[in-house]
């Protein structure tokens, strides 16, 4: 005979027949069953009570309230059309049949199906739990009888307020905080102890200071002066190879002079290059000495590398090329070696020598940054109005370098330093020099005749572009000029001279100045949207 289901407890299972298990049944004592019946009686339904404990619901009216008939407008808007019987979806296709899920894999079946000979749900691993509201049930609590959530008629009761124990005041001066750390409470220190602590600190400080003073007093000091002291020096000499900057500077600096111009109380400085030491001829820039030409009391002086100086006279000057020649009466001058600017290529090392800001004999170095750079020269206080095909260099050039030498790696002068491009007046690595071939030609004319000859086309132009091609727009044509004789008109755009492209008014001036008066040149121009060429015989400017 087995116990009823509500009093059965599961115990450990024992193996039988190899792989089958049976449930051991334990019969509780009679006293325990009587106690459970008494507890069940507390929560049992009272005798004669049926249905739930909630008050009965009010019976609903037997008849439903009369529905309000729709108005004719509502019936016309929402009513079924007379020709449509049944639902509106009668001709719609039905839903497809629900797909049959595939059977679970064999591994899942082996893992979760019931053992052989059993059906339905399996027993939990720990066995079935006991009945509810019993000592063996999982939801049983000792205070179930007085739990207001189980008995809605249980009376409510109020308890007293929450009381927190105040932390007792500890006796100082050493107290223990909540974390168990011992601390010193200063307000509990007596005056005597505080005074003793202060005196101890003062005594320690005085003792340390005294010891340090005595130690420094007793340390030996070396004499302040040491007569006969000799500092070390190296015996290795510096090797200066030929072609180095120092070698070039040593060779060329004696041929470069400083030009000092004084007009009354005003003065200016520049540089110059000795091109004929036997006769005392020095090449410089026109804008360096032009302010003193023809001015009574003006003085021009050349200062040489050895510190000596000599008065200089203007031989000739050319505002159209910014070249001038002065002459000094001083024998034994070192003559500079003039090179060939046509042999210069971009990237060649160069050295600039001059007197920037009056600092004579200043040497800077760099490279050739560009060639044939059209640069317009015009200085305030000077009549210079030239366009040169300049040698561009990144060797630092500053005011006062004008007229100085730009020298290549062999020590030959390849240009006369003339101008800089700058935002604030100082060097930013954009210096320009007149090619020595041009300077040599102009200087020879000035030494021979006192003036230089240039060719002219007889037009005034400005630079223009249409986005695809650049050129020089003819603003006016001088009557009787080579341009007028060749048929060049205003608003023509010159784009080439003798197969040399012209992209600006400066490039046109350089292209014309490269020829001599009387040369016949072919001028390519754009007129009315079409290109044409004309021939012009250049005249003397």
Buried (B, 14 or more C-beta within 10 A) or exposed (E): EEEEEEBBBBEEEEEEEEEEEEBEEEEBEEEBBEBBEEBEEEEEEEEEEEEEEEEEEEEEEEEEEEEEEEEEEEEEEEEEEEEEEEEEEEEEEEEEEEEEEEEEEEEEEEEEEEEEEEEEEEEEEEBEBBBEBBEBBEEBEEEBEEEEEEEEEEEEEEEEEEEEEEEEEEEEEEBEEEEEEEEEEEEEBEEEEEEEEEEEEEEEEEEEEEEEEEEEEEEEEEEEEEEEEEEEEEEEEEEEEEEBBEBBBEBBBBBBBBBBBBBEEEEBBBBBBBBBBEBBBBBBBBBBBBBBBEEEEBBBBBBBBEEEBBEBEBBBBBBBBBBBBBBBEBEEBBBBBBBEBEEBEEEBBBBBBBBBEBEBBBBBBBEBBEBEBBBBBBBEEBBBEBBBBBBBBBBBBBBBBBBBBBBBBEBBBBBBBBBBEBEEEEBEBBBBBBBBBBBBBBBEBBBEEEEBBBBBBBBBBEBBEEEEEBBBBBEEBBEEBBBBBBBBEEEBBBBBBBEBEBBBBBBBBBBBBBBEBEBEBBBBBBBEEEEEEBEBBBBEB
